[in-house]
Amino acid sequence: MASGRNHGFHIPNPHIREMEQDVLYHIALETKSHDLPAMFGNVKFVCVGGSPNRMKHLADYLQEQLHVEIPAGMTLCNLGKGKARYAMYKVGPVLCVSHGMGVPSLSILLHELFKLLFHAKCKDVTIIRVGTSGGIGLDPGTVVVTEEALNTFLEPYYTQVILGKETKKPSVLDRGLAEAILGCSSPKDNFKTVLGKTMCANDFYEEQARLDGAVCTFTEKEKMDYLHELYAAGVRNIEMEAVAFAAMCHRVNIKGAVVCVTLVNRLKGDQVTATNEIMREYQRRPQRIVGRYIRQQLGLD
Amino acid sequence: MASGRNHGFHIPNPHIREMEQDVLYHIALETKSHDLPAMFGNVKFVCVGGSPNRMKHLADYLQEQLHVEIPAGMTLCNLGKGKARYAMYKVGPVLCVSHGMGVPSLSILLHELFKLLFHAKCKDVTIIRVGTSGGIGLDPGTVVVTEEALNTFLEPYYTQVILGKETKKPSVLDRGLAEAILGCSSPKDNFKTVLGKTMCANDFYEEQARLDGAVCTFTEKEKMDYLHELYAAGVRNIEMEAVAFAAMCHRVNIKGAVVCVTLVNRLKGDQVTATNEIMREYQRRPQRIVGRYIRQQLGLD
């Protein structure tokens, strides 16, 4: 099994070349029983997002937008169905995969996804997180393209404890990709798309300064002061994966972008109270922007 | 909306009493449109685990074991279906809920679950994580009941960054509960059940010293030295939720236990290669132990 920089990206793990087979446990694929190059060799774009349902919707949307033909009697199939911890749909050159919530869940997926792309001999792959977030000082429904991913100390690092020692990996995103995606917004859109910094928290309630968790140890004034500090530092939204996503893509040299809609303006409240219909419409917005970017790259526009 | 210590546990958040309604967003329930006391008021046990499929299996198993009658024409229903980020099944006095993978995903669930139990006016609830893990120095298929949950520095703390400052919450489990669950193992079982310390990592590959991730920066010798250090410190398994589970249960004064089967002996390898059939049998083992404990508590034995 070969390793190295020969597929447009780099798998920085010398042990991989010594493995006779590789079981990608959480995505229920393996090198021995699956012909990964045949199944995935043509993948050029990977879209990831938290929820399995949302990824199914994105796959259906891209199937239309990219004119991917599905033979009569067939339907898009969840490749992870029943066995994997993630939902995975393949739409021509695009793979849409759910990553669950939070950095650890995302990191398991990215380790196995990067190895999948490597084993499948994919080249020039771009990966985009299409997600949801809480906004700061933005109207709910605004789409934020992340210009820099920060941890909860507002540092551009993904921190891990490896063999008992703390290590910090730089969370670097591709600036050109972010700007190209931003350029796919249109004045005709009924929502705004902006560039901004994204803070990645490891919980939804306390680390995001919400007053409505089961536990809360701060006052409303302390919360508001903190959110205004974040805004002053250029943070426009908070989610739970960006810093690890950026650092892991950077580490393997795959271009990555984070495109999230904001479901709430945190300067005005904590709870997500929009109706299901409005929420669905919001969640389609980053999908539309990313769909346009992929169409453009595939020469369909 | 009342708050305080009046339901056998404590919701340490003074803001909750000021809220007119509470949207438990990720479990798709709310105080205004759902009669939570009617739906959940009789809950005495909550079982949580990573995978939705496994929680469905546990619910089916408990339905049999606890002789919970399901009226003709009905079936166990995923209360989160379609809208929630977690799968939730109610089997008489037991709620079985998936929590996804990793501390952040678990923490979102526990915040909302604790508020659900509070709003539903539940009393004397016990919560048990029924999960999977990597074992250290144990035959695969061994069940570990956690005596102490440790972070990757081998400290009994759940670390969060709240309003930009690091805070450490003690991860205390109920010793009596762990021993009572351990006492439900039987010499007739075709597997061992042991008490041991559990290390909680924030990733499956690098933080758990696996050589088979997309990224690996250490040698096999460094890995083995580290795993032997963990063993010497009393760690018998590694998973990805225990430290936050213990700390959050302790904070709200709900008795909690962690009961995980080991899928692999990390001293002998990294990859999870057992067949699906063996894996399913392994995953049923902690369910059997916990099922016996619940039967005993409900006076069914």
Interface residues (C-beta under 8 A of the other chain):
Chain A: I11 P12 N13 P14 H15 I16 M19 D22 V23 Y25 H26 G50 S51 N53 G82 K83 R85 G100 M101 G102 V103 P104 S105 S107 I108 L110 H111 E112 F114 K115 F118 N151 T152 F153 L154 Q160 V161 I162 L163 G164 A201 N202 D203 F204 Y205 E206 E207 A209 L211 D212 G213 A214 V215 C216 T217 F218 E220 E222 K223 Y226 E229 M240 M248 R251 V252 Q271 V272 T273 N276
Chain B: I11 P12 N13 P14 H15 I16 M19 D22 V23 Y25 H26 G50 S51 N53 G82 K83 R85 G100 M101 G102 V103 P104 S105 S107 I108 L110 H111 E112 F114 K115 F118 N151 T152 F153 L154 Q160 V161 I162 L163 G164 A201 N202 D203 F204 Y205 E206 E207 A209 L211 D212 G213 A214 V215 C216 T217 F218 E220 E222 K223 Y226 E229 M240 M248 R251 V252 Q271 V272 T273 N276
